[in-house]
């Protein structure tokens, strides 16, 4: 893989959009960081060189659809606009634009799945176990950096007056990811972020969250500790046991 060529081609693509827009710029640097995290996770799992390469490429391109999504809809909420994972694979694979970035066609199958499913509520059971592993790497890398963005206050999170919805609370205690469609208020959305930690697959990702005090920093950023204390305590025990 020619990594320099990959990075240059990606920057050329991003430059088609308004790089002065904070959201475009944020997603560009997010993509670079997810690429780096995907490499570290893949190496921690002792994947072979070919799979490590695929993880790097998928890490960089996983949010390929975000730039067009933001420019057209001015939101990153898929349910209000378009599924950005599906949009990414459409842009990359339908017209073979992927060849501008990566030309090892034998790896396109797992690359397609990793990008398509990185944002899904659940990864399809129909994909191979091998592709599932690649998907898990990208999903973990993406979640780690999303949490870094949140705890570094690059995205504003605010509590609301409402109580957390019973269905959202139930999903949390089932150790499942909460679906945005089930969120009725801002507090539900905050608990959605908490619940994302249940979905981490790799030991690297879990250790990263603990070692970098991600949960503690997220909790500290929330204005009302009383409302979220039981969930914080529960997750703290879950992550450290």
Backbone bond lengths (Angstrom), bond angles and torsions (degrees), N, CA, C in turn:
res aa  C-N    CA-C-N  psi(-1)  N-CA   C-N-CA  omega(-1)  CA-C   N-CA-C  phi
1 X - - - 1.463 - - 1.521 110.40 -
2 X 1.316 115.94 132.95 1.459 121.41 174.73 1.525 107.65 -91.72
3 X 1.336 116.48 93.91 1.459 120.79 -174.27 1.519 112.18 -65.70
4 X 1.323 117.01 -36.82 1.467 120.13 179.05 1.530 110.45 -62.70
5 X 1.331 116.57 -42.79 1.457 120.91 178.66 1.529 110.23 -63.32
6 X 1.315 116.45 -41.63 1.461 121.87 178.91 1.525 110.82 -59.60
7 X 1.323 116.47 -48.56 1.460 121.24 -177.28 1.522 112.10 -67.30
8 X 1.332 116.72 -39.13 1.463 120.75 178.64 1.526 110.33 -65.02
9 X 1.326 116.04 -44.63 1.463 120.31 -179.93 1.529 111.00 -63.02
10 X 1.319 116.31 -39.13 1.463 120.25 179.53 1.529 110.62 -66.14
11 X 1.328 116.56 -43.76 1.476 119.55 178.76 1.531 110.59 -63.78
12 X 1.314 117.76 -37.14 1.466 121.01 177.07 1.521 110.60 -62.35
13 X 1.337 116.20 -37.95 1.462 119.79 177.29 1.530 110.63 -65.85
14 X 1.320 116.62 -47.77 1.466 120.66 -178.50 1.527 110.92 -62.33
15 X 1.323 117.08 -33.92 1.466 121.18 -179.13 1.530 112.69 -67.89
16 X 1.318 117.03 -9.28 1.473 120.28 173.98 1.531 110.65 -72.75
17 X 1.324 115.51 -16.60 1.454 121.22 179.35 1.532 108.97 -103.77
18 X 1.313 117.31 -178.64 1.464 121.72 -177.16 1.525 109.97 -84.99
19 X 1.323 116.03 98.01 1.466 119.58 -176.97 1.529 111.74 -71.57
20 X 1.321 117.91 -11.34 1.465 120.84 174.59 1.528 111.32 -77.88
21 X 1.319 116.13 -13.95 1.459 121.51 176.93 1.532 108.16 -75.45
22 X 1.323 116.96 124.21 1.467 121.29 -176.78 1.521 112.69 -57.87
23 X 1.339 117.35 -35.45 1.457 120.66 -178.20 1.527 111.62 -70.19
24 X 1.324 116.98 -38.47 1.462 121.02 176.43 1.524 109.94 -65.59
25 X 1.302 115.17 -45.34 1.469 120.26 -179.24 1.531 110.68 -64.75
26 X 1.344 116.58 -40.98 1.457 120.31 179.59 1.528 110.96 -61.35
27 X 1.344 116.96 -43.34 1.459 120.19 -178.93 1.529 112.29 -68.98
28 X 1.325 117.04 -30.15 1.468 120.14 176.25 1.527 110.19 -64.39
29 X 1.322 116.40 -50.85 1.469 119.22 -178.10 1.528 111.45 -70.67
30 X 1.313 116.71 -31.98 1.468 120.33 172.90 1.524 110.23 -58.63
31 X 1.321 117.15 -43.59 1.467 121.53 -179.41 1.521 111.34 -62.01
32 X 1.326 116.60 -40.93 1.467 120.18 178.58 1.527 110.85 -64.23
33 X 1.320 116.23 -41.42 1.464 119.62 -178.66 1.523 111.74 -69.77
34 X 1.324 116.88 -38.19 1.466 119.75 178.08 1.523 110.20 -65.45
35 X 1.305 117.40 -36.45 1.471 120.97 175.10 1.529 110.28 -58.40
36 X 1.330 116.45 -46.67 1.463 121.43 179.84 1.527 111.51 -65.49
37 X 1.312 117.43 -42.56 1.463 121.27 179.19 1.521 111.52 -66.53
38 X 1.327 116.39 -38.53 1.468 120.26 178.46 1.521 110.60 -62.07
39 X 1.321 116.55 -39.67 1.465 121.06 176.21 1.527 110.48 -60.06
40 X 1.319 116.92 -46.85 1.462 120.89 -177.58 1.527 111.55 -65.29
41 X 1.325 116.56 -40.99 1.466 119.73 178.93 1.525 110.54 -66.60
42 X 1.336 116.40 -44.26 1.466 120.52 179.78 1.519 111.18 -59.80
43 X 1.326 116.99 -41.88 1.465 121.17 178.65 1.528 110.70 -66.95
44 X 1.326 116.67 -37.33 1.469 119.80 179.21 1.525 111.47 -64.79
45 X 1.329 116.24 -28.78 1.469 121.80 178.49 1.524 112.58 -86.36
46 X 1.351 115.22 -3.19 1.463 121.86 -179.50 1.536 111.92 59.34
47 X 1.325 115.51 40.02 1.462 119.83 174.29 1.529 109.31 -68.92
48 X 1.325 116.53 155.39 1.463 118.39 -179.93 1.531 110.53 -72.05
49 X 1.321 115.87 168.25 1.460 120.63 -173.55 1.520 112.90 -58.51
50 X 1.310 116.40 -36.69 1.462 120.38 -179.71 1.525 110.76 -64.59
51 X 1.330 116.68 -45.22 1.463 120.21 -179.41 1.525 111.63 -69.32
52 X 1.317 116.60 -35.17 1.462 120.33 176.12 1.529 109.53 -60.29
53 X 1.315 116.47 -42.40 1.459 122.06 178.69 1.531 110.59 -61.81
54 X 1.316 116.29 -45.85 1.467 120.79 179.15 1.526 110.16 -60.33
55 X 1.320 117.41 -41.79 1.461 121.37 179.73 1.527 111.31 -61.64
56 X 1.320 116.86 -40.59 1.466 119.72 178.32 1.529 111.23 -63.53
57 X 1.322 116.41 -46.94 1.467 120.25 -178.65 1.528 110.19 -63.74
58 X 1.325 116.50 -46.22 1.464 120.50 179.70 1.524 110.88 -63.68
59 X 1.324 117.02 -37.67 1.457 120.77 177.83 1.517 111.63 -60.34
60 X 1.312 116.40 -42.86 1.467 120.23 179.88 1.528 111.76 -68.84
61 X 1.323 116.68 -40.34 1.462 120.77 -171.43 1.533 114.00 -96.82
62 X 1.325 117.83 1.08 1.467 119.64 -172.74 1.530 112.41 -58.64
63 X 1.337 117.62 -35.37 1.461 121.55 -179.01 1.525 112.50 -101.83
64 X 1.301 116.31 27.72 1.458 121.78 -177.88 1.532 112.16 -56.07
65 X 1.314 116.59 -31.54 1.458 120.67 -179.71 1.518 114.34 -79.86
66 X 1.334 117.50 -14.18 1.462 120.90 -175.70 1.532 112.44 -63.69
67 X 1.325 116.94 -36.37 1.457 120.69 -174.28 1.527 110.74 -66.23
68 X 1.308 116.62 -44.50 1.462 120.57 176.79 1.526 110.41 -70.22
69 X 1.331 116.52 -38.69 1.462 120.41 178.99 1.529 110.84 -58.16
70 X 1.334 116.03 -50.34 1.467 119.80 -177.78 1.529 111.34 -64.62
71 X 1.328 115.55 -42.99 1.457 120.26 -177.82 1.530 111.83 -63.25
72 X 1.315 116.58 -38.10 1.470 120.87 -176.87 1.521 112.96 -85.71
73 X 1.344 116.85 -40.05 1.461 120.11 -171.89 1.528 113.91 -111.34
74 X 1.311 118.26 -15.81 1.473 123.50 -177.46 1.524 112.39 56.00
75 X 1.317 115.42 39.83 1.459 122.09 173.18 1.522 108.20 -154.16
76 X 1.331 115.83 152.42 1.462 121.39 172.34 1.525 110.85 -104.44
77 X 1.326 117.13 6.97 1.455 121.04 178.30 1.525 108.82 -83.55
78 X 1.326 115.18 109.76 1.462 119.62 -175.70 1.520 112.08 -60.63
79 X 1.338 117.03 -38.02 1.459 119.64 -175.49 1.529 111.94 -71.13
80 X 1.325 117.39 -11.89 1.458 120.68 176.05 1.527 111.84 -101.76
81 X 1.333 116.75 -5.24 1.465 119.22 -175.18 1.523 111.59 -140.07
82 X 1.327 116.25 -88.43 1.461 122.03 -177.25 1.518 109.03 -153.75
83 X 1.310 116.84 147.31 1.466 121.05 177.97 1.523 109.09 -67.95
84 X 1.336 116.72 113.74 1.464 118.80 -171.59 1.524 113.25 -74.37
85 X 1.341 117.70 -21.69 1.457 119.70 174.02 1.519 111.23 -70.35
86 X 1.331 115.37 -44.27 1.461 120.14 177.13 1.531 111.05 -64.99
87 X 1.328 115.69 -39.88 1.457 119.50 178.48 1.527 110.53 -62.87
88 X 1.319 117.27 -39.92 1.464 121.06 -178.96 1.523 111.72 -60.80
89 X 1.334 116.71 -49.02 1.470 118.24 -178.35 1.521 111.24 -69.59
90 X 1.330 117.03 -28.98 1.460 119.64 175.23 1.526 110.50 -64.86
91 X 1.324 116.34 -47.12 1.466 120.74 -179.60 1.525 111.96 -65.62
92 X 1.317 116.50 -37.52 1.463 120.45 -174.54 1.521 113.96 -82.29
93 X 1.334 116.67 -39.06 1.461 119.37 -168.40 1.526 114.95 -106.00
94 X 1.312 118.66 -25.17 1.465 118.62 -175.89 1.528 112.08 -68.37
95 X 1.343 115.93 -34.75 1.471 119.84 179.25 1.531 112.16 -114.03
96 X 1.340 114.70 18.43 1.473 121.33 178.80 1.527 113.57 60.02
97 X 1.336 117.44 27.73 1.466 119.65 175.41 1.524 111.71 -63.65
98 X 1.326 116.99 -21.62 1.453 120.97 178.43 1.526 111.43 -56.07
99 X 1.323 117.16 -28.69 1.461 121.15 -178.20 1.531 112.37 -65.22
100 X 1.327 117.24 -20.16 1.470 120.41 176.72 1.526 111.15 -69.43
101 X 1.324 115.23 -22.52 1.456 120.71 -174.08 1.526 112.84 -109.09
102 X 1.315 115.47 -34.16 1.469 119.50 -170.83 1.520 107.94 -157.96
103 X 1.326 116.81 126.93 1.467 119.28 -171.25 1.521 114.91 -114.82
104 X 1.330 117.75 13.48 1.460 120.50 177.58 1.528 107.84 -86.88
105 X 1.309 115.86 89.92 1.467 120.81 -172.38 1.519 112.94 -64.50
106 X 1.315 117.38 -24.87 1.468 120.58 179.42 1.524 111.42 -63.69
107 X 1.337 116.48 -19.65 1.464 120.28 -178.75 1.527 113.06 -100.63
108 X 1.322 117.10 5.14 1.461 119.29 -175.17 1.528 112.87 -67.00
109 X 1.325 117.46 -30.54 1.464 120.45 -178.24 1.523 111.23 -62.09
110 X 1.335 117.10 -51.78 1.461 119.45 -179.79 1.526 111.85 -71.47
111 X 1.324 116.55 -30.59 1.454 120.30 176.98 1.534 110.60 -65.48
112 X 1.314 115.44 -43.12 1.469 121.40 177.20 1.526 110.42 -58.52
113 X 1.322 116.87 -49.97 1.468 120.70 -177.96 1.528 111.85 -63.83
114 X 1.327 116.82 -41.61 1.469 120.29 -178.03 1.522 111.57 -62.72
115 X 1.327 116.36 -39.59 1.464 120.14 -179.97 1.529 110.57 -75.86
116 X 1.307 116.91 -44.59 1.472 121.33 -177.68 1.523 111.85 -61.72
117 X 1.330 116.88 -42.23 1.465 120.34 -171.24 1.528 113.87 -97.73
118 X 1.331 118.25 3.62 1.465 118.17 -175.74 1.521 112.43 -64.10
119 X 1.321 117.46 -25.71 1.461 121.37 -175.81 1.519 113.87 -110.75
120 X 1.319 117.26 3.54 1.458 119.64 -174.64 1.531 111.46 -76.38
121 X 1.318 114.52 152.24 1.464 121.14 176.37 1.521 110.03 -58.85
122 X 1.315 116.59 -39.76 1.459 122.69 174.42 1.524 109.26 -141.22
123 X 1.315 117.30 145.25 1.460 121.62 174.07 1.525 107.85 -78.96
124 X 1.303 116.90 137.79 1.467 121.44 -177.88 1.529 111.62 -58.72
125 X 1.326 115.97 138.21 1.459 121.69 176.00 1.524 112.18 -72.02
126 X 1.324 115.98 -11.46 1.457 120.36 -175.22 1.526 113.49 -82.78
127 X 1.339 117.68 -13.52 1.463 118.49 -179.94 1.526 109.78 -82.26
128 X 1.311 116.73 159.88 1.461 121.34 -176.53 1.522 111.49 -68.36
129 X 1.314 115.86 159.52 1.468 121.24 177.29 1.523 110.59 -60.83
130 X 1.329 116.08 -37.71 1.458 120.60 178.51 1.530 110.62 -62.04
131 X 1.332 116.51 -47.86 1.463 120.27 179.66 1.525 111.54 -66.23
132 X 1.330 116.03 -31.90 1.462 120.41 176.43 1.533 110.45 -61.01
133 X 1.315 116.23 -40.94 1.467 120.45 178.64 1.518 111.23 -60.99
134 X 1.326 116.67 -44.57 1.464 120.57 178.43 1.526 110.18 -63.48
135 X 1.330 116.52 -42.77 1.463 120.67 177.60 1.531 111.12 -58.65
136 X 1.327 116.23 -43.45 1.467 120.58 -178.93 1.523 111.46 -62.21
137 X 1.322 116.57 -37.86 1.470 120.45 178.12 1.519 110.31 -61.49
138 X 1.324 117.19 -48.13 1.459 121.36 -177.92 1.520 111.31 -67.45
139 X 1.314 117.02 -41.00 1.462 120.36 178.93 1.529 111.35 -64.10
140 X 1.324 117.34 -39.57 1.466 120.53 176.69 1.529 111.22 -65.57
141 X 1.316 116.50 -46.66 1.468 120.86 -179.24 1.528 110.43 -61.06
142 X 1.309 116.26 -42.55 1.463 121.75 179.24 1.520 110.55 -62.19
143 X 1.323 117.33 -46.62 1.470 121.08 -179.08 1.525 111.37 -62.44
144 X 1.322 117.14 -43.30 1.465 119.90 179.73 1.522 110.25 -55.79
145 X 1.325 116.55 -48.58 1.467 118.21 -176.43 1.517 112.08 -73.08
146 X 1.320 118.08 -31.61 1.467 119.59 174.28 1.522 109.71 -59.78
147 X 1.325 116.71 -42.58 1.463 119.71 178.12 1.522 111.68 -65.07
148 X 1.321 117.39 -38.81 1.461 119.78 177.16 1.526 110.55 -62.35
149 X 1.312 116.93 -41.21 1.469 120.83 177.90 1.524 110.63 -61.45
150 X 1.330 116.27 -42.45 1.459 120.53 -178.40 1.526 111.28 -67.92
151 X 1.331 116.67 -49.75 1.468 118.58 -174.79 1.533 112.12 -71.66
152 X 1.326 117.11 -21.40 1.466 120.60 174.92 1.524 111.72 -87.55
153 X 1.345 115.23 7.18 1.458 123.71 173.11 1.522 113.41 63.05
154 X 1.343 116.13 28.92 1.460 119.39 173.09 1.523 110.06 -76.82
155 X 1.327 116.19 -19.17 1.461 122.43 173.86 1.518 107.50 -123.52
156 X 1.303 116.58 131.13 1.458 121.28 -176.42 1.527 110.10 -83.23
157 X 1.323 116.80 127.55 1.465 120.75 173.99 1.524 108.72 -118.37
158 X 1.322 115.29 132.52 1.454 120.25 -176.48 1.522 109.95 -131.16
159 X 1.314 115.52 140.93 1.455 120.07 175.29 1.523 108.94 -80.91
160 X 1.320 115.87 165.24 1.460 121.23 178.07 1.521 109.48 -126.65
161 X 1.300 116.09 -179.70 1.464 121.33 -178.77 1.528 112.02 -77.12
162 X 1.332 117.15 -23.78 1.456 121.12 -172.16 1.532 113.06 -73.49
163 X 1.319 114.13 156.69 1.453 121.00 173.16 1.530 109.33 -79.90
164 X 1.320 116.01 157.40 1.459 120.36 177.15 1.525 109.20 -68.61
165 X 1.322 115.90 134.74 1.460 121.67 -176.06 1.532 110.81 -64.81
166 X 1.329 117.55 140.01 1.472 121.05 -179.06 1.528 113.67 -56.16
167 X 1.325 118.05 -39.98 1.460 121.16 -179.16 1.525 111.37 -66.01
168 X 1.331 116.16 -39.04 1.459 121.32 178.07 1.533 109.92 -67.19
169 X 1.315 116.32 -42.72 1.465 121.02 177.44 1.531 110.85 -61.13
170 X 1.315 116.65 -43.52 1.465 121.71 179.46 1.528 110.96 -60.66
171 X 1.324 116.64 -44.26 1.463 120.99 179.77 1.515 110.99 -62.83
172 X 1.322 116.60 -40.19 1.469 121.03 178.08 1.524 110.63 -57.32
173 X 1.321 117.00 -49.20 1.466 120.52 -176.52 1.530 113.17 -75.19
174 X 1.320 115.95 -6.83 1.464 120.38 170.21 1.521 111.73 -90.76
175 X 1.329 116.14 3.81 1.469 122.58 179.81 1.532 111.69 61.42
176 X 1.315 115.53 39.68 1.457 120.99 -178.58 1.524 110.90 -118.14
177 X 1.337 115.24 155.29 1.451 120.17 173.26 1.524 109.14 -67.25
178 X 1.317 116.27 138.57 1.460 122.05 178.71 1.529 109.05 -88.86
179 X 1.305 115.91 133.10 1.458 121.26 179.72 1.528 109.58 -80.87
180 X 1.352 115.82 132.72 1.467 119.99 178.75 1.526 111.46 -53.85
181 X 1.313 116.60 -33.93 1.459 120.43 -177.26 1.524 111.92 -64.50
182 X 1.341 117.02 -21.90 1.458 121.03 -179.68 1.528 112.68 -88.39
183 X 1.327 116.77 -7.61 1.459 120.64 -177.78 1.527 110.32 -79.82
184 X 1.322 115.19 124.62 1.460 120.80 -177.58 1.526 112.33 -100.71
185 X 1.333 117.93 -15.54 1.461 121.22 -177.87 1.529 110.04 -156.77
186 X 1.324 115.90 178.89 1.470 121.56 -177.06 1.522 112.06 -63.75
187 X 1.316 117.45 -35.04 1.462 119.84 -179.97 1.523 111.40 -66.85
188 X 1.315 116.75 -36.37 1.466 120.59 174.46 1.523 110.11 -60.50
189 X 1.329 116.49 -40.39 1.457 120.66 -179.18 1.528 111.32 -66.73
190 X 1.325 116.80 -36.24 1.465 119.72 177.17 1.529 110.23 -65.89
191 X 1.317 116.75 -41.87 1.467 119.49 177.98 1.525 110.17 -66.35
192 X 1.310 117.52 -30.05 1.471 121.70 173.74 1.522 110.00 -56.58
193 X 1.335 116.94 -44.52 1.463 120.31 178.44 1.531 110.53 -62.72
194 X 1.316 116.11 -44.21 1.466 119.46 177.87 1.534 110.29 -56.01
195 X 1.335 116.12 -47.35 1.461 120.99 -174.13 1.519 112.97 -67.20
196 X 1.319 117.66 -21.33 1.462 120.39 177.89 1.531 111.49 -58.33
197 X 1.331 116.41 -26.12 1.461 120.19 -179.02 1.526 112.26 -67.56
198 X 1.327 117.52 -24.45 1.465 120.35 177.52 1.527 111.91 -67.10
199 X 1.327 116.79 -23.21 1.459 121.74 -172.43 1.526 113.98 -90.05
200 X 1.310 117.92 -4.63 1.461 119.99 179.79 1.526 110.17 -63.54
201 X 1.327 116.39 132.86 1.464 121.07 -174.58 1.527 113.36 -101.02
202 X 1.306 117.21 -39.43 1.464 120.74 -172.02 1.522 111.85 -88.43
203 X 1.322 115.93 148.16 1.465 120.71 174.56 1.523 110.45 -62.59
204 X 1.331 116.19 -33.89 1.467 120.16 179.28 1.529 109.95 -59.27
205 X 1.325 116.80 -47.99 1.462 121.02 -177.28 1.528 111.05 -64.29
206 X 1.315 116.92 -43.61 1.458 120.32 -179.61 1.522 110.83 -64.22
207 X 1.320 116.54 -42.09 1.469 121.04 179.02 1.532 110.17 -65.66
208 X 1.319 116.28 -38.75 1.466 120.10 178.97 1.536 109.97 -60.24
209 X 1.309 116.63 -45.48 1.464 121.35 -178.61 1.526 110.53 -61.17
210 X 1.328 116.90 -43.48 1.466 121.13 -179.42 1.518 111.10 -70.44
211 X 1.331 116.72 -49.70 1.469 121.07 -175.54 1.520 112.83 -63.67
212 X 1.323 116.40 -30.99 1.467 120.30 -179.01 1.530 113.23 -99.06
213 X 1.330 115.04 11.05 1.473 121.82 173.51 1.534 111.99 53.33
214 X 1.325 115.91 39.81 1.458 120.49 -176.38 1.526 111.42 -62.51
215 X 1.326 117.05 -46.18 1.463 119.60 -179.37 1.524 110.68 -62.86
216 X 1.327 116.97 -43.48 1.465 120.81 -179.87 1.527 110.71 -61.02
217 X 1.318 116.28 -43.27 1.468 120.75 -178.49 1.526 111.03 -68.67
218 X 1.322 116.74 -37.55 1.460 120.10 176.80 1.526 110.06 -64.03
219 X 1.302 115.88 -45.28 1.468 121.46 179.60 1.530 110.91 -61.53
220 X 1.329 116.61 -41.36 1.464 120.74 179.74 1.526 112.20 -65.33
221 X 1.337 116.31 -27.29 1.463 119.98 -179.10 1.527 112.90 -78.66
222 X 1.319 116.03 -13.30 1.466 120.37 -178.19 1.526 108.74 -85.59
223 X 1.317 116.06 132.81 1.458 120.22 -173.76 1.516 115.19 -67.59
224 X 1.322 117.88 -37.83 1.461 121.09 -177.16 1.522 109.81 -110.57
225 X 1.334 117.17 100.05 1.457 120.94 -179.29 1.525 112.01 -69.59
226 X 1.320 116.23 -30.83 1.461 118.99 -175.11 1.525 111.67 -61.42
227 X 1.319 117.55 -36.82 1.452 121.03 -177.23 1.520 112.78 -70.82
228 X 1.337 116.38 -31.10 1.458 120.21 -173.96 1.527 113.98 -109.57
229 X 1.334 117.06 2.41 1.467 119.47 -174.87 1.530 112.58 -60.57
230 X 1.317 117.92 -42.73 1.469 119.34 -177.76 1.533 111.24 -63.39
231 X 1.338 116.80 -34.63 1.455 120.92 -179.61 1.532 110.48 -75.91
232 X 1.319 115.09 -38.35 1.471 120.25 175.63 1.527 110.19 -61.44
233 X 1.325 117.25 -49.17 1.466 121.32 -179.23 1.523 110.97 -61.28
234 X 1.317 116.38 -41.27 1.461 121.09 -179.21 1.530 110.63 -63.96
235 X 1.331 115.75 -46.11 1.465 120.00 -179.57 1.523 111.66 -68.21
236 X 1.318 116.32 -37.84 1.467 120.62 179.25 1.537 110.11 -58.76
237 X 1.324 115.38 -44.68 1.461 120.40 178.40 1.524 110.66 -66.02
238 X 1.319 116.73 -41.76 1.474 122.02 -179.44 1.534 111.02 -60.53
239 X 1.333 116.19 -42.90 1.469 120.42 -175.36 1.526 113.43 -75.62
240 X 1.306 117.28 -25.17 1.455 120.11 -173.75 1.521 114.15 -106.48
241 X 1.323 117.09 -4.39 1.468 118.11 -178.09 1.534 110.62 -80.42
